[in-house]
Amino acid sequence: MHPLVDSVVVSPFQTNCYIVGCQETKEGIIIDPGDEPERILAVVNFHRLKIVAIVATHGHLDHVLAVKAVKEATGAPFLLPKLDLPIARSAHIQARFYNWLAEPVPDPDGFLEEGQTLSVGNLSFQVLELPGHTPGHIALFRADGKGKGCLFSGDVLFAGSVGRTDLPGGNWEVLQNSLRRLMSLPDETIVYPGHGRKTTIGEERRYNPFVPR
Ligand SMILES: [Zn+2]
């Protein structure tokens, strides 16, 4: 069965926080809780999900600054790619430059790395390491033999655009390699990006001018 996918747009950066659940077991995860924890938790409660993990695709402030609050509310472990730990640790300091008052992000309970499988009820997601926007950036991919697979792409791939590489730790060449890898996924894969509307791999392969071919 397809996963339940809902989202809330949070923070001054309009970040997509995704709430993803197994429709059979009602277990779920929260991806990129960047801000406004009470709105995120309202969606979790609406779907009556038991949150089993809080995942950050990368350490940028607009993807992690509500981790503390959603962790306190759900008791779920926080998972982050290891190489982005320094970025996450300084997120609350970065926030001051935007007059955004936030508490420090708790250190992760576990790390996400290439080759891992994240189980959510009867669903399983593959962890893909896709550096370039940040050194440790990961995405979650779920293959679906019968229908459409899905990808939570964070800030690597957007509808019509790609992640910026001008922030510390960003690298355009490295990002291009990560995008090349994503373009090997099936065309019908639904892409849920960190910002903006959802898209598909096929649409981005055809129309996104920043994607290598
Ligand atoms: Zn980012």
Residues whose N, C-alpha, C, O or C-beta is under 5 A from the ligand:
A	BS01	ZN	H60 D155
